[in-house]
Amino acid sequence: MEDNSAKARVPLSEKVRGSGLYRVYNPKDEHGRGRLCMLLSGVFGGLAGQFSGDIFYTAFLLSYGFKYSDISILLLVPYITTFLHIFSPAILERFKRRKVILAVARLATHTINILGITLLPLFFAKDADGKIINTAGMTIAFVALIITANAISALFSPGYSAWHANFLTDNVRADYFTSSQCINATVYVAVFFMSIFADDLEKTNPSAYAPFLTGMRYLAYVLAVIDVIFLLIPKEYEYSKTVEKPNVKDIFTLPFKNKPFLLTIIIVVLVTFATNIHAGYINAFIMNDIGVPKRLISGINALYFLFFIMFGAMWKKFIAKKTWFRALGFSLIIEALSYLLYSFITPGNLVLYTIVRLWQHVMGVVRGTIIATMPYINLPDSDRTNYLAFYTIVNNLGAFISRLVGQAIYENIGHAGFIIDAFSAIGIHGEVPILILLCAVLESVVAIPCFLWFRKITPKPLLDEYDARRAMKKQLSDEKKAQKAAGKAEKM
């Protein structure tokens, strides 16, 4: 009885300090405070990104009369600036302190990407329904703004990764990415309520629908400014390097001297390629062709954080048991099955859509955590700006090429009627479902190097732990077999 009453009298503050989250986000610790600011930046930046991007960005463009092909082009444009990342280290390595420079660049990116795009339609003539008359001209203007914003981001954003890597030490990395993704996923709850309002407004008061989407983008810009403010708070450390004078070629030469890091990034790029093959068309297809209301899309997304709570601990144990790379391989195969099912979706089939999205939530917890961690697993202590710039360049290039391939398939497969007919015969109707099926195939293929290379790229301490667990398991199995054999011998 005394023990129970003593437990009941433990102050709440002590319980909080003893929790795992407090260890990761302790504001009194320099590293904990840094991770806390990264978390808050992720929340406000996530809200800004959702309110100005994803389904609301697609709806914003559709409201002005943009076609699928136009939207696909605009979603592809950001990757054009990928090559500019090669100049990032040469610029950033010249500064011992980069905090203010990074903040100004991030604010400029948000201003152009959110505020600029929001104001642009005001300068183009519209018809009686509010649709842009010259969509080609507006597309060109959009492209110019998007390229400018992403060029600034490409030159300076790798600086944040090199800086924040100091806060993501081995002992907290998995906990940070799991918990931060869970907390950031609560953003979808706000998106859900906005989607309900948007759906109702589109039906009951269509004339107010486009202004509402515009107003959401203004709100997104305010949230983006708050995101920048939080990133000004963490302490900045000295940047270690092995070369005195920054050189563009270091971005490509240094990673090739570090085989574990290089192979790790190749796997990440392959995953990026697989998952982007249908990305340019999926939102417009789901909303327009399948008829999934925005409230259902965002409502399912709003549940995502619950899946971290329900499955986070299970997947954490799974990763520890299988190692990062083998866990990724298994998760890709299981997720590929969801895309296989997804490819059979037909207009009005909201049940199939819901099942697939919930399935992908379960797998998203483990795959998202692993992919977010990958660049840091074999990241050396020196020249991090170069290594992370290399990662960003090739990963964005993988997404860019993937979307180009997806666009080429979408635009041309219709000309090969026999292919469309062949897929229709097995229940897969249309270009986008074919792209979804291709995503399933590619994810399954990417799982192969995850298994083949895991001994080459898993850090030695983790590999030693894995081998020790396997040896222990084999020993216990052998002992059980010996006991059974001895038992049988005694009976005889």
HELIX and SHEET records of a PDB file:
HELIX    1   1 GLU A    2  ALA A    8  1                                   7    
HELIX    2   2 LEU A   12  ARG A   17  1                                   6    
HELIX    3   3 GLY A   20  TYR A   25  1                                   6    
HELIX    4   4 GLU A   30  SER A   52  1                                  23    
HELIX    5   5 ASP A   54  SER A   63  1                                  10    
HELIX    6   6 TYR A   68  LEU A   76  1                                   9    
HELIX    7   7 VAL A   77  PHE A   87  5                                  11    
HELIX    8   8 SER A   88  LEU A   92  1                                   5    
HELIX    9   9 LYS A   99  HIS A  110  1                                  12    
HELIX   10  10 THR A  111  GLY A  116  3                                   6    
HELIX   11  11 ILE A  117  LEU A  119  1                                   3    
HELIX   12  12 LEU A  120  PHE A  123  5                                   4    
HELIX   13  13 THR A  135  PHE A  156  1                                  22    
HELIX   14  14 PRO A  158  HIS A  164  1                                   7    
HELIX   15  15 ALA A  165  PHE A  167  5                                   3    
HELIX   16  16 ARG A  173  ALA A  185  1                                  13    
HELIX   17  17 VAL A  187  THR A  204  1                                  18    
HELIX   18  18 PRO A  206  ALA A  208  5                                   3    
HELIX   19  19 TYR A  209  PHE A  230  1                                  22    
HELIX   20  20 ASP A  250  PHE A  256  1                                   7    
HELIX   21  21 LYS A  259  ASN A  276  1                                  18    
HELIX   22  22 ILE A  282  ALA A  284  1                                   3    
HELIX   23  23 PHE A  285  ILE A  290  3                                   6    
HELIX   24  24 LYS A  294  ALA A  302  1                                   9    
HELIX   25  25 TYR A  304  LYS A  322  1                                  19    
HELIX   26  26 TRP A  324  TYR A  342  1                                  19    
HELIX   27  27 LEU A  350  ILE A  377  1                                  28    
HELIX   28  28 ARG A  384  ASN A  412  1                                  29    
HELIX   29  29 ILE A  413  HIS A  415  5                                   3    
HELIX   30  30 GLY A  417  ALA A  425  1                                   9    
HELIX   31  31 GLU A  431  LEU A  452  1                                  22    
HELIX   32  32 PHE A  454  ILE A  457  1                                   4    
HELIX   33  33 LYS A  460  LYS A  491  1                                  32    
END                                                                             
